[in-house]
Amino acid sequence: MRSRLHLINVVFRCYCCRRMPMMPAQNNRLVLLYGSQTGQAKAIAEEIHENAEKHGLRTDLFGLELTEKKFDVTKESCVVFVCSTTGDGDPPDNATKFFRRLKKKTLPSDHLAHLNFAVLGLGDSNYTNFCNCPKTLDKRLQELGAKPFYPTGYADDAVGLEIVVDPWIEGLWTAVRKQLGLPPESCTVAGETVSMETTDNKQTPGGVPNSVVQDSSGQTEGKIDMKDGRTGETEINGQHDDNPEKVIESQSDFKNKEIVKSYEDSTNDRTSMAHTDVAEAVTHSIELENKGGVISTTKQSTGPQTENTASDCCVDATDSKTTDKSENKKTAEASGTEKHILEADTTGSKDRDRQVVDTVKEQAGPSLRVSVPPLCDSGLTLPAKPVPYLEVEFHPEESLCIEELPLQGGCPFPSASADVVMATVTMATRLTRHDAVKTALDIELDISDTGFKYEPGDSFGVVCPNNETEVQDLIDRLGLTDHADVTFSVKVIEGTKKRAAAVPAHLPARCTIRHALLTCLEIRAVPKKAFLRMLVEHTTDVVQKRRLQELCSKQGTADYAAFIREPNLRLLDVLTAFPSCCPPFERLLEMLPRLQPRPYSVSSSPLVSPDRLHFVFNIVHIPSGSGRTAPCTGVCTGWLDRLTRHMQTGVYGDMAEEDGIAEKIGQMSLNDPLKIPIYLRTNNHFRLPSDLSVPIIMVGPGTGVAPFVGFLQHREKQRALSPDAVCGPSWLFYGCRHRDRDYLYREELERLAAAGVLDHLVVCFSREDMETDGAPPARYVQDNLYHHGDDVGRMLLDEGAVLYVCGDAKNMAKDVNEVITQIVQKYKGCTIQEARNTVFQLRQDRHYIEDIWT
């Protein structure tokens, strides 16, 4: 009897802890500060802020730009920083003032002795100065006497921020409570859990949990050693129930209803499938054993072909076009189709059919829409449901002049050092031959009368819209066609439980759905797990709902990475894969990030043409497949290509026939000047030395040559203006695939070399066999750097040269850094570690400068 009472008491305490927020304590205050450039650090800080109350904490949330206005770090005792890195390891724009004050050399070593802190850093390991800003913050805080109470986390966007962010936040609550002297939580509060009913170790979709899932697995991510033992809230088909007995009693009824629904869906709503060979073999086998059965898995449709339901779990027809990782995924989707249909079969051949499908599954893996054991049979730990906080009110009686709306509601753009101006496009030139792998386009802008001032090496932002066809497809998919051009306003839901809820600043006060999707929201953004969690709540098909739960769960992290993040799926791709999902437009306003301007490097000199600006880019082409439902071009590069198609000319004189037709149509239809919005970005480092005698070494393959064309044109004009000036030597290492297809600015570079402005033009062509004197051919810029290592080492280490690297961060920049380290090691005759330290110092002294991108 005593043991029963004890068990009841334990269950009651756990239930109360789960359902009721902890009473706040007097010493439970935590300050959250964020430094954010594009909004990711801010969103993570808001997530911590949102969940703090569940853990008995009272939090204040501020951006670092509010230092000494809303907060004073010298007066705080417990602070959590969430900070990203921008540029060449620089702090975000909103953190610049805070870092400047923190770095004052006059501050005493005990200036922050009272402060206890934790840092979560965001970065991208494709860049050399990975997480430089949070690392600098951590180091400086400790130099001033502050003490870390929790290990610093460094989240890497190159592999997925969530891999470090999620466990770091989970462990934060215990560390904060310990630091504040609060007792441990009797029941760890966490996200929701979904249990999976099993029958013969097979998945039963929609099963209702009769117990709380406990996860005690250990994880080690980055520098964090996290131990996760937690329970969560019980959820029934997305709805919470206050009566645990009711949960158990409704279990069998709910399961039966969902199986009936699954059976009806599979027999009434199937569509034709793009089968792989393996799937066709499975189909054939099942037909042989199921003659006269209730369910057939032939390719013939038995119902209206209005949508592709998750009961089918079928393969997109576009998936057959993929060339990377697609075959395994296609067979998995097809085999998953058979598994689900067969589980709805009530005939006696159920076990035999399962054996056929399971045999195929042993040779296949999961896909976007289909999971395999153990994930499909396991309980899931889900993120907390995002709290709705925005509502839309339509004003059909109001007319709205879209052209007069301020760009993104007049919200300041990131990294902007000046206001947005409208520049006129005066020329567009294709720099590559028609058979080149990539198409490079040089655009000339007229910036006279705009007040736009730039220097060689500067970068600027282009404020571009989304693709109109893509926007229309999204509108149609969401069923918003009738309201797409109706004026609406947005306000915060009265009484919302979301903390610090506010209308996004990048939304105009009056807007339309089409305008918001076209100009304000990043509809190409890869949906985060919280986004998928929101989609779960608006998905009606039980199998699709379960799969979305898996993709956003802790247990489904690998599937999320493989099928959402790595193929860079868009919202439209996800909605196409899960056709019963239809979120309200308000939820998209809450979850979609701001549409970001795209940065480009200037490829001209104001000394040569003060009223003109040139820039170059490759038109990005993204193929279909791997879950991507249709091919597309880059948001900005595709837009600029379409916008200027009528005026494009080619340096090779080989414009395609359709381009000539487009040109004629454009000349007949275009009357007004073509203008695009641009703004100058902050860039204080990627500049020519003020001293002309300083040697410069430029490394820029492909479009990375852009700023160096401006550098050399500028140097040429400087030499003409100061004929007695002593100019240091200049080297350019350039590379492309083919000499006669994609050698960008070839005539201009050869002219500058012949004029003596460029002392050494060193080129390589990765797809051509070049004659060498017995040495291995130089196919890439790093190969030529190594071949000229003695000259490069002498200029860098003895003559004070500045090394500039521009282009791809993921491969080229890393390879160049490695070769420079080898050159330094050989030239100095030192160890590899000493060489790395020397290269690091070159970066610190601004003698090794990068302008790179992913």
C-alpha positions, -999 to +999 in steps of 0.1 A: +000+000+000+028+024+009+046+017-023+014+024-043+009+057-025+046+066-032+041+058-069+009+079-071+027+108-054+056+106-079+033+105-108+012+134-095+043+156-089+056+148-124+022+156-139+019+189-120+055+199-130+047+191-166+015+211-168+023+242-146+051+267-149+074+269-120+069+297-096+094+324-101+121+330-075+136+363-064+171+354-078+159+339-111+168+368-134+188+361-166+198+386-192+199+375-229+220+396-253+223+390-290+246+402-318+229+393-351+235+403-387+208+384-406+185+374-378+196+339-369+213+348-336+183+369-327+159+341-334+179+317-312+180+342-284+142+347-287+138+309-285+157+308-252+137+338-240+104+321-250+112+289-231+128+304-200+096+307-180+090+270-182+122+265-163+114+290-136+135+318-150+128+355-156+146+368-187+153+401-203+161+401-240+181+429-257+201+434-288+237+445-282+231+478-299+211+488-268+242+488-245+239+515-218+204+523-230+184+492-219+212+472-202+246+478-187+268+447-186+288+462-158+257+460-135+246+425-145+255+392-127+243+365-151+243+370-189+239+347-219+253+360-252+242+347-286+265+361-312+273+356-349+302+366-371+301+386-402+326+398-429+362+388-422+356+377-386+339+410-376+311+415-351+275+420-365+264+456-372+243+458-340+272+447-319+299+471-332+295+497-305+294+471-277+326+455-289+343+488-293+336+497-257+345+463-245+380+465-262+390+497-245+426+492-233+420+514-203+395+490-187+409+473-155+413+435-153+385+433-127+361+455-146+336+426-150+346+405-120+310+404-108+298+389-142+290+353-148+284+345-185+278+319-212+284+324-250+267+306-279+286+315-311+273+311-347+296+308-376+305+290-408+336+268-409+339+274-447+354+307-436+389+310-421+379+331-391+352+307-379+332+321-350+359+348-345+335+372-329+322+350-301+357+337-296+369+373-292+340+380-269+347+350-247+384+358-244+378+395-237+352+389-210+376+367-192+404+392-195+381+417-177+375+392-149+341+377-159+337+340-153+320+315-176+294+293-159+288+271-189+310+259-218+310+281-249+291+266-279+303+271-315+275+263-340+286+257-376+262+267-403+282+246-428+269+214-412+238+227-395+235+251-366+210+229-348+236+202-342+252+223-315+224+248-307+198+223-296+219+204-271+236+236-259+202+251-250+190+219-234+220+219-210+218+257-204+188+255-181+205+233-155+236+254-157+217+287-152+197+274-123+228+261-106+245+295-112+216+314-097+214+291-067+181+277-076+172+240-068+173+215-096+141+210-115+123+179-102+111+172-138+131+185-167+108+206-189+113+201-226+096+198-259+067+176-267+070+138-272+052+115-296+052+078-288+047+052-316+024+022-312+040-010-326+026-042-338+051-069-346+078-042-346+060-024-375+049+012-375+013+020-368+008+056-379-008+080-355-004+059-324-011+077-291+014+077-263+004+060-231+036+069-213+061+097-214+092+091-236+125+094-218+157+101-236+189+096-217+213+094-246+246+114-243+257+137-270+289+155-276+287+184-300+317+207-306+331+217-273+300+207-254+295+175-235+258+173-231+238+148-211+202+148-219+176+132-197+142+146-201+105+141-202+080+161-223+044+169-228+020+142-240+003+151-273-026+135-291-026+144-328-013+178-320-037+185-291-028+185-254-051+167-230-054+176-194-066+142-184-040+114-185-066+087-180-085+100-211-053+097-231-050+060-223-087+053-228-089+070-262-058+051-274-075+022-292-103+043-307-078+068-321-056+041-336-085+024-353-098+057-367-064+066-382-059+032-397-093+034-413-084+069-426-050+056-439-068+027-456-094+050-473-067+075-484-047+047-500-076+033-519-093+066-529-066+092-534-037+074-550-020+090-580+004+076-606+040+071-593+074+075-609+086+040-599+122+029-599+132-005-611+132-018-576+098-004-569+084-020-601+098-054-590+080-050-556+048-040-574+050-071-597+056-094-567+027-080-547+004-082-577+012-119-581+004-126-545-026-103-541-047-113-571-083-105-562-072-087-530-086-054-517-056-033-525-036-033-556-003-015-561-004-012-599+005+021-616-032+026-626-050+053-607-081+042-589-093+076-578-093+113-587-058+125-594-061+158-576-032+154-552-003+133-543-011+120-508+013+107-482-006+074-483+012+070-516+046+081-504+054+082-541+085+095-558+084+129-575+087+125-612+115+152-610+135+129-587+144+108-617+165+138-629+188+139-599+225+130-602+235+131-566+223+107-539+190+102-558+189+065-566+189+054-530+163+079-521+140+069-550+140+032-542+134+041-505+103+062-514+089+035-536+095+008-511+079+030-484+049+033-507+044-005-507+049-008-470+022+017-461-004+004-485+002-031-474-002-023-437-037-011-446-045-045-462-069-067-443-063-098-464-043-128-453-014-119-475-003-091-452+027-109-437+039-122-470+037-088-486+057-073-457+084-098-463+087-086-499+088-049-489+112-054-460+136-073-483+137-042-505+140-019-475+171-037-464+187-025-496+173+010-495+172+039-471+149+067-460+138+096-482+121+129-477+087+114-474+095+079-461+114+068-430+127+033-421+134+016-388+144+025-363+131+060-367+097+051-380+092+028-350+105+051-323+091+077-300+099+112-309+110+143-289+097+173-307+105+210-304+079+231-286+051+243-308+058+278-320+033+302-304+011+320-330+014+358-325+003+375-358-030+380-373-039+395-407-068+418-414-078+423-451-090+457-464-107+450-498-120+485-499-085+500-499-065+504-531-027+501-527+000+515-550+027+489-547+053+510-565+051+537-537+057+513-508+091+516-492+115+487-498+108+461-471+089+486-450+118+510-449+137+486-425+175+492-426+194+466-446+222+446-430+258+458-436+246+490-452+269+520-450+246+543-471+210+546-482+195+526-510+197+543-544+182+535-578+210+528-604+203+526-641+214+495-660+232+507-691+249+476-704+249+438-699+277+417-714+281+379-714+318+372-707+315+334-715+310+314-746+277+296-751+292+262-744+309+272-711+298+254-679+287+286-663+274+319-678+291+350-665+274+384-669+290+418-666+266+446-658+273+483-660+254+507-638+250+545-642+253+560-607+254+596-617+231+618-596+227+591-570+254+602-546+268+566-546+305+567-539+328+537-539+364+526-539+380+496-557+374+465-536+341+477-522+310+455-522+274+466-526+240+450-520+214+445-547+178+445-533+162+419-555+127+403-555+118+366-556+109+349-588+073+359-598+064+324-611+077+308-579+056+333-559+025+325-579+031+288-575+033+293-537+001+314-537-017+287-557-005+259-534-016+277-503-050+285-518-045+322-515-053+332-552-084+351-544-067+372-517-033+376-533-037+412-543-060+424-515-046+450-491-040+437-456-025+449-424-008+428-397-010+431-359+000+411-329-027+388-316-042+402-284-033+380-255-007+360-273+016+339-251+046+347-272+070+370-253+082+401-270+058+396-299+061+422-326+052+427-363+083+421-384+099+455-392+105+444-429+067+442-435+050+474-447+021+487-427-002+481-457+007+452-480-006+424-502+002+387-500+019+388-534+040+418-525+051+403-492+061+370-508+077+388-537+098+414-519+098+408-482+101+371-473+129+347-481+107+319-496+139+300-507+151+297-471+156+261-459+128+255-433+142+252-398+130+225-374+107+250-357+092+257-391+085+220-397+070+218-362+046+245-372+037+227-404+028+196-384-001+214-369-015+222-403-011+187-419-042+165-421-029+132-435-016+111-406+014+096-424+025+130-437+021+144-402+042+116-387+069+121-412+071+159-406+072+151-369+102+128-375+120+154-396+117+180-369+124+157-340+156+151-321+157+115-332+153+126-369+183+150-370+201+128-395+171+127-418+165+164-415+201+171-425+200+146-454+166+155-469+159+191-459+191+210-452+217+194-475+195+196-507+185+232-497+148+226-500+124+255-502+090+259-485+074+251-518+093+218-521+082+207-486+046+216-493+047+197-526+061+166-508+034+169-481+002+179-500-021+177-470-001+205-453-016+239-457-004+265-432-022+298-428-005+329-443+000+344-409+022+315-398+044+321-428+048+358-418+060+345-384+084+318-397+098+330-430+130+351-426+135+384-442+145+385-479+182+394-479+199+416-505+227+399-524+262+412-522+285+418-552+321+431-556+328+461-577+349+454-608+357+490-618+375+521-606+359+555-599+391+571-612+385+557-646+347+562-648+333+580-617+297+578-630+298+541-639+301+509-618+307+474-631+301+441-614+302+405-626+285+373-615+277+337-626+241+329-633+233+302-607+214+272-620+198+249-595+187+215-609+156+196-598+159+164-578+168+154-543+134+167-532+136+199-553+105+199-574+116+221-603+149+236-616+154+273-609+180+300-611+195+320-582+172+346-567+192+376-577+213+363-606+183+348-623+164+381-618+192+402-633+196+378-662+158+380-670+158+418-665+187+425-689+181+397-715+169+422-741+201+442-739+227+415-734+256+413-758+284+386-759+321+391-761+323+360-782+295+371-805+276+338-801+243+348-785+218+320-788+189+324-812+163+327-784+184+355-769+183+374-801+145+371-802+143+383-766+165+413-775+142+423-803+111+420-781+128+440-753+138+468-776+102+471-788+086+469-753+111+487-731+108+525-730+117+536-695+153+533-681+159+500-663+167+507-627+177+484-598+180+493-560+216+491-546+234+502-515+270+504-505+281+478-479+305+483-451+340+471-460+370+486-444+397+461-452+395+449-488+412+480-502+444+488-521+473+499-499+475+537-498+513+534-504+518+526-541+552+510-534+536+481-515+536+449-535+503+432-541+495+396-547+460+389-560+444+355-561+410+354-579+398+325-600+365+328-619+344+358-609+368+362-579+389+383-604+362+411-603+377+434-576+412+430-591+402+444-624+391+475-605+424+474-585+445+473-616+425+500-635+428+522-604+466+516-602+469+525-639+452+558-633+472+565-602+504+559-621+492+583-648+484+610-622+517+605-604+543+595-630+572+598-606+556+576-580+574+542-572+549+514-577+555+480-561+552+448-582+517+433-588+509+396-593+476+382-604+469+344-601+438+337-622+422+304-632+391+291-651+381+259-669+389+268-706+410+294-721+385+301-750+352+296-731+353+313-697+384+334-694+368+365-678+381+400-687+408+383-709+414+413-732+415+438-703+439+417-682+462+411-711+461+448-719+470+457-683+499+432-684+512+446-717+510+481-703+532+471-673+505+478-647+503+441-640+538+427-637+529+390-636+497+375-650+497+338-640+468+318-654+457+282-654+429+262-670+416+233-650+401+214-680+430+218-704+463+200-706+491+226-704+527+221-715+551+221-686+588+216-682+584+182-666+566+196-635+530+187-627+506+209-646+491+238-627+453+233-629+443+255-600+455+289-586+470+272-556+492+251-579+506+282-595+511+298-561+532+268-550+552+269-582+560+306-575+565+300-538+599+316-535+587+349-550+555+348-530+573+340-498+599+368-503+572+394-511+550+384-481+578+379-455+605+403-466+589+430-487+556+436-468+533+426-497+495+424-492+479+391-503+443+394-515+421+363-520+386+366-536+362+338-546+350+305-533+353+299-496+344+263-495+373+249-515+396+275-531+402+298-502+410+268-479+434+253-504+451+287-509+455+291-472+471+256-470+496+264-498+505+298-483+513+280-450+535+255-469+553+284-487+559+301-454+572+269-438+596+263-467+608+299-470+614+303-432+626+267-427+603+264-397+578+238-383+543+237-397+529+251-365+553+281-366+542+286-402+505+286-392+513+311-365+530+334-391+500+331-415+477+340-386+498+371-378+497+381-415+459+380-412+460+400-380+482+426-396+459+429-427+486+415-450+464+385-458+429+397-467+399+377-480+366+385-498+351+351-501+317+335-502+299+301-502 
